[in-house]
Amino acid sequence: MWLLVGGDSEIGAETAAYMRARQFEVISTTRRSKSAAADAVHLDLGADLEGWEPPPGAKAACIFAAVARLAACAADPAATARINVTQTLALV
């Protein structure tokens, strides 16, 4: 099974749809806890990741989650570096 971190992002959602249309088994993550479902587990890279584990059966992952807006990065470089670098590396 493929794990798509940030699978509800614009690029992640398109990738998930593409893969599912081709019969790949896919599970996505979402930072929105209310959007969690059987095919979308909650994962917020802005929060503490202690204790978070990939879903059982995940064999490979693609990471789409990031703070990508330049204005957000310029406004708070430390917070966006934590999400885009530190927390992303913590997943691997």
trRosetta pair geometry for C-beta under 8 A, 3 or more apart (Angstrom, degrees):
i j d omega theta_ij theta_ji phi_ij phi_ji
1 25 4.4 -73 -110 113 77 112
1 26 7.0 167 -168 -90 79 19
1 27 6.0 28 164 1 124 102
1 55 7.4 -64 104 92 142 113
1 57 4.5 50 15 132 131 100
1 58 5.4 -72 87 -97 99 44
1 59 6.0 124 45 6 51 87
2 19 6.4 -78 54 180 150 159
2 24 5.9 9 7 159 129 120
2 25 6.8 148 16 88 76 60
2 26 4.9 -23 68 -108 102 72
2 27 7.4 171 86 28 53 61
2 58 7.4 34 -177 -143 10 77
2 59 7.4 -47 -76 56 44 82
2 60 5.6 -29 -114 76 71 91
2 61 7.1 140 -169 -100 63 34
2 62 6.8 10 -178 1 111 99
3 27 5.8 -21 -110 72 65 90
3 28 7.8 137 -165 -106 52 24
3 29 7.2 36 -180 -29 93 100
3 54 5.5 -75 -73 -152 165 114
3 55 6.6 163 -99 32 114 98
3 58 4.1 17 -40 -140 119 129
3 60 7.2 -172 26 95 78 40
3 61 4.1 -27 72 -104 101 90
3 62 7.6 177 89 26 55 58
4 7 3.5 90 102 -84 111 107
4 12 5.3 140 160 -160 116 99
4 15 6.2 169 -129 95 139 118
4 16 5.4 -130 38 -75 166 98
4 19 7.9 -179 -54 26 133 149
4 26 6.0 15 -10 -169 116 106
4 27 7.3 -177 24 90 78 39
4 28 4.6 -30 71 -109 103 74
4 29 7.0 -157 93 13 56 72
4 61 7.3 175 -80 -155 25 67
4 62 5.4 -8 -117 62 69 98
4 64 6.4 10 179 5 88 119
5 12 7.7 -106 89 -119 34 139
5 28 8.0 162 -85 -162 15 58
5 29 5.0 3 -129 31 53 129
5 43 6.5 -68 -138 91 88 148
5 61 6.0 38 -17 -178 104 116
5 62 7.0 -160 27 92 76 46
5 63 4.5 -12 63 -118 122 66
5 64 6.3 170 86 31 61 66
5 65 5.0 -76 140 0 89 113
5 91 6.7 7 -91 -149 163 164
6 9 4.5 4 164 -9 98 122
6 12 4.6 -167 115 -53 74 154
6 28 7.8 -83 84 -168 21 94
6 29 6.5 -1 -30 71 31 96
6 31 7.9 8 -104 -25 67 99
6 63 6.6 68 16 -174 115 53
6 64 3.6 -142 88 83 116 81
6 65 2.9 -173 -60 -59 117 67
6 66 6.9 -7 -94 -3 163 61
7 12 4.2 -147 -125 159 28 118
7 13 6.5 102 163 -76 59 51
7 15 7.5 -108 -131 71 76 101
7 16 4.9 75 -166 -57 107 134
7 26 7.5 149 -133 162 145 111
7 27 7.7 -152 -12 135 165 37
7 28 2.3 -116 73 -141 152 113
7 29 5.9 117 11 35 97 48
7 30 7.0 -70 61 -61 83 72
7 40 6.6 -142 78 -117 122 92
7 64 6.7 112 -74 41 38 131
8 12 6.3 -10 22 91 19 123
8 13 5.7 41 -144 -68 33 103
8 28 6.1 118 -39 146 72 139
8 29 7.9 -105 1 97 92 42
8 30 4.5 38 0 -105 137 98
8 32 7.1 -71 79 23 160 111
8 35 6.3 34 -85 139 166 153
8 40 6.6 54 -52 -142 113 135
9 12 4.1 80 48 16 87 111
9 13 6.5 -158 75 -13 36 87
9 64 4.9 -157 47 134 132 117
9 65 6.6 180 -32 -92 133 49
9 66 8.0 35 -101 33 162 71
10 13 6.3 -55 -145 32 18 107
10 14 6.8 13 156 -12 56 108
11 14 5.9 -58 -151 38 32 110
11 15 6.2 32 153 -19 67 108
11 64 5.4 -163 86 -146 101 125
12 15 5.6 -57 -147 37 31 112
12 16 6.2 33 155 -21 66 105
12 28 6.5 113 157 -139 116 118
12 62 7.7 169 -119 105 85 108
12 64 3.6 -179 -68 74 105 161
12 65 7.5 26 -54 -54 149 61
13 16 5.6 -50 -145 35 32 113
13 17 6.4 31 155 -17 64 105
13 28 7.8 33 -93 -120 58 159
14 17 5.8 -53 -148 37 31 110
14 18 6.2 34 153 -21 64 107
15 18 5.6 -54 -147 37 31 114
15 19 6.2 26 157 -16 66 108
15 62 6.7 -101 145 95 157 153
15 64 7.0 -172 24 -63 140 143
16 19 5.9 -59 -145 40 28 107
16 20 6.1 24 159 -16 65 110
16 26 5.3 165 -141 141 80 150
16 28 5.4 -22 -93 -66 145 124
17 20 5.9 -56 -141 39 27 108
17 21 6.2 31 157 -23 63 108
18 21 5.9 -59 -152 33 25 112
18 22 6.8 4 155 -2 60 112
19 22 6.0 -72 -153 47 32 100
19 24 3.8 -60 177 55 94 133
19 26 5.0 104 101 -57 129 138
20 23 7.6 51 -173 -74 35 16
20 24 6.5 -85 -75 58 33 78
20 26 5.6 -91 -65 29 85 128
25 57 7.8 -65 129 146 137 124
26 39 7.2 49 99 -166 75 106
27 39 5.7 -140 -123 -157 66 55
27 40 7.2 -174 -173 -78 70 31
27 41 6.4 33 161 -6 116 102
27 55 5.3 -34 96 39 160 154
27 58 6.9 -90 49 -85 119 101
28 39 6.5 42 22 144 87 77
28 40 4.7 -15 75 -109 96 79
28 41 7.6 176 92 25 45 64
29 40 6.8 127 -128 -164 14 66
29 41 5.5 -38 -109 73 71 77
29 42 7.1 54 -160 175 81 8
29 43 3.8 -23 -167 31 135 119
29 65 7.0 -40 83 -49 117 133
30 33 7.9 179 104 -68 99 20
30 35 4.4 -92 139 90 161 119
30 36 6.2 -155 57 -75 114 59
30 40 4.8 32 -12 170 116 115
30 41 7.5 165 24 80 75 29
30 42 6.3 -47 72 -107 76 51
30 43 7.3 112 53 37 29 69
31 42 7.4 75 -136 -159 21 70
31 43 6.7 -60 -85 89 59 50
31 44 4.2 91 -145 -106 87 74
31 45 6.9 -68 -93 14 120 72
31 46 7.0 59 -151 16 135 102
31 65 7.2 120 -43 -135 112 126
32 35 4.1 56 89 8 110 115
32 36 7.7 -160 97 -31 63 69
32 42 7.8 -114 81 -120 32 88
33 36 5.8 -23 -164 -12 45 116
33 42 5.0 28 -113 -120 65 139
33 44 7.7 -37 -53 -42 87 121
35 40 6.0 -55 135 120 88 142
35 42 8.0 132 68 -91 73 80
36 40 5.8 -150 -135 105 39 84
36 41 6.0 29 -141 -145 100 29
36 42 4.3 -42 -78 -47 130 92
37 40 4.8 43 42 42 84 94
41 55 5.7 178 -25 -60 152 115
43 52 6.4 97 -121 -158 94 142
43 65 7.6 -107 105 -54 109 163
44 47 4.2 57 90 7 111 112
45 49 7.4 5 -125 -68 52 115
45 65 5.5 144 -13 136 137 135
45 83 4.7 97 119 -146 113 82
45 87 4.2 131 -168 123 92 144
45 88 6.8 17 -143 -61 141 65
46 79 7.6 22 -132 -177 99 98
46 82 7.6 80 -125 103 56 112
46 83 5.6 -15 -78 -89 70 115
46 87 7.5 -79 -66 -40 26 169
49 52 4.7 -72 -168 23 72 127
49 87 6.2 145 -33 -146 133 90
49 90 5.3 131 61 123 153 137
49 91 7.3 -108 -156 -73 155 68
54 58 4.2 -96 154 52 124 147
54 61 7.0 -112 -117 -67 138 130
55 58 5.2 104 64 -34 75 111
58 61 6.5 30 173 -66 121 94
61 91 7.4 -120 114 150 160 124
63 66 7.9 87 146 -45 94 95
63 88 6.0 99 175 -147 154 105
63 91 6.9 139 -94 75 130 154
65 83 7.7 -107 141 173 99 101
65 88 7.4 -175 82 -95 95 96
66 83 6.8 135 -143 128 45 104
66 84 5.1 56 -145 -110 93 89
66 88 7.5 9 -90 -70 86 134
67 72 5.2 -118 176 112 115 132
67 73 6.3 152 116 -69 109 80
67 79 7.8 53 -10 116 166 86
67 80 4.3 -108 74 -133 141 97
67 83 5.2 81 -11 80 107 140
67 84 5.9 -92 38 -51 84 106
69 72 4.3 76 77 6 102 109
69 73 6.9 -178 91 -9 53 84
70 73 5.5 -56 -148 39 36 112
70 74 6.1 34 155 -18 69 107
71 74 5.8 -55 -144 39 30 109
71 75 6.1 31 156 -22 64 110
72 75 5.7 -55 -142 36 29 112
72 76 6.8 -36 176 38 63 92
72 80 6.0 129 127 -81 90 133
73 76 7.6 -97 -146 64 19 56
73 77 6.2 47 173 -102 65 63
73 80 4.5 -129 -112 99 65 168
73 84 7.9 8 -107 -15 109 151
74 77 7.0 6 -128 -61 21 89
76 79 4.1 -2 141 32 121 115
76 80 5.9 125 94 -17 80 92
77 80 6.0 -64 -141 45 28 103
77 81 5.9 31 161 -22 67 110
78 81 5.8 -55 -144 36 26 110
78 82 6.5 33 153 -25 61 103
79 82 5.6 -49 -153 27 32 115
79 83 6.8 23 153 -10 64 103
80 83 5.8 -54 -149 41 38 107
80 84 5.6 19 160 -5 73 117
81 84 6.0 -62 -126 52 28 98
81 85 5.0 -16 -175 22 69 120
81 86 6.7 64 135 -9 73 99
82 85 7.2 -51 -100 54 9 81
82 86 4.8 -36 -145 42 50 126
82 87 6.0 54 152 -20 67 102
83 86 7.7 14 -19 51 13 84
83 87 5.3 -23 -131 34 36 130
83 88 7.4 61 153 -32 45 91
84 87 7.8 61 12 46 16 92
84 88 6.2 -13 174 -13 28 130
85 88 6.1 -66 -139 37 10 108
85 89 6.3 4 165 -12 56 111
86 89 6.1 -63 -151 38 23 106
86 90 6.5 27 152 -25 62 107
87 90 5.3 -48 -148 29 36 119
87 91 7.2 47 152 -29 61 93
88 91 5.9 -46 -166 16 36 114
88 92 7.8 12 149 -1 62 100
89 92 6.2 -66 -157 43 43 97
